[in-house]
Amino acid sequence: MALSVSEAIRTKRAVRQFAEIPLKQEEVLAILNAGRRAQSSKNTQPWHFIAIQERERLVALSKLGEWAGHIAGASLAVAILTLDPAQRFSIMFDAGQVAAYMQLAAWEMGIGSCLATIYQPNAARALLEFPEEYHLRIALSFGYPLDQTVLSSPPKKGGRKPLDEIVHWEKW
């Protein structure tokens, strides 16, 4: 694919239906490394990742968020663990950057992705067995799109607000 970053931002779409094709190990590592290289406040890197490929665990995780059903059909899910988000506002911003980097890296390889919010943190901890000091709020699904055209379909007409409707210069 190898399009520019601006083209990726303009055309990348959420993919929620995946083909039953496993990702290659080098693709999984490229996605995880993209997240590892994300910026963070003061370079604190306040995250750990749990890479999930086992079908039963994907299905179980998909039930822990109201709109996380897409995780069940993914080839890979990545749980982004952070320290307590209440400690510092920037922790969730940092997790968001991790998610964006991973999704853009996947898109470049022709792999679809979608973000899911995890609403049952205690059930997630029991399922993934992570330490008490970490929290799970965001998980990503990855896989080859069931419909390849969804990966970078043209922007929907009227799908984004015009810039002049959301940008205020110098003051509101």
N, C-alpha and C positions, 0 to 999 in steps of 0.2 A: 504494500500500500504506500508507505513512505511519503505521506503528504506533509505539508508544513504544519507547525503547531497551530497557527491561526485557522487553517482548514480543519484540523481535528476539533478545535473548540467550536467552530461553526457547525460542523456536521455530525459530531458524535451523538449517538442516541442511546438511551437505556435499552438494554436487551433483557427480556424477562423469560424468553423461551429458548431453550438450548437444544442442540443436536446431541444425541447420545454418543459423542466421540470424546475420548479422554484427551486432555491437554498433554503435550509433550513435557517431559521434565525440564527441559531448558526454557520452555515458555513459562512454566510455573516459577522457576527461579528468577527469570527476567522480571516478572510481575512483582515478586517479593523484593527483589533488589531495587526496583523503582520506588517502592514504598520506603525502603531503608534509606534511600538517598533524599527523601523529602526534607524540606526545610522545617525547622522547629525553633520555637522561641529560645533564644540563647543557646542553641544547639543542644538542648536537653534531651532530645530524642525520647520523649516520654511514652514509648509504645513498645509492645511486643505483638507478634502476629501468631495466630494459630491457623495453619493451612489445613483445610479439611477436604478430603477427597472420598472418604468412606460414605457410601450411599445412605446407610441407616443414620449416620450422624448428620448428614446434610438435611435429610428429611426431618429429623428431630429439631435441628436448629431453625429450620423454616417455620416451625410452629411457635417460635418464641417472639415473633413480631407480627403485628396485625397485617402488614403488607409484605411479609418476607417469604411468601410462598415460592417465589422464583428460585430460592436457594435449593429447594428440593431437587430440581432438575439440572442444576449446575454441575460442571465437571470439577469445579474448585470453589470453595468459599474461603474467604480470609476474614477471620475475626480480628478486629483491631482493638487490642487491649490497651488501656491507658491507666495512669494513676488516677486518683479521685478527681473528676472534673471540677468539683467544688473547691479544690486547692488553688486553682489558677485558671482564669478564663481562657488563656491561650491553649490549654491542653486539648480542648475539643477543636479549636482552630487547627492545631497541629495534626490531629487525627483526620480532619477534613482534607488537609494537604496530602497526607499519606494516601487517602482514598482517591483523590484526583490523580496523583502521580501513577498509582497502580492502574487506574482505569485508562489513562492515556497510553501507558505502555502496552496494555492489552489491546486497545483499539488499533495501535500501529501494527500489531501482529495478526489482525483480523479476528480477535477474540472479543466477544461482547461482555458487558458487565452491567451490574445494577447494584445500587446501595440499598441496604435494609437497616431499619432501626430495630434494635432488640429491646423489647419492652419487659421481658421477664429475666432480669439480671441474675436472680438466684438460681433459676432453672438453667440458665446458660452456664453458670459456674459449676453446677452439678454435672452438666453434660460434658463440658470441656476441661474440667478439673484444673482451673487456673488459680493461682494464689489469691488470698483474701485482699491483698493490697491493690489488686488490679480490678478494673471495671470494664465491662463490655457494653457498648451502646451502638456500635456500628459494625456491620458485617457486609462484605461484598460477595456477590456471586459472579463467577466467570465461566465462560464456555463458548464454543463455537455457536453462532446464532442458528436457530432452526431455519430462519429465513435470512439469508445473507444480505438482502437489501435493507433490512432494518438497521444494520450496523452503522451506515452513514447515509441514510435517506435524506433527501433535501429538506431543509427547514420547512416546517409547516407555515403556510401563509397565516400571518397574524399570531404565530406561536410565541413570539417574544415581544415584550413591550418595546416601543421605540426608545432610543437612547435619550432623546429630549424629554421623555415622560418620567424618567427615573434619575436623571443627573441634575443636580443643583450646583451652580457655580458660586463659590465663595460663601454663600449662605443659602438658606432655604428660599 
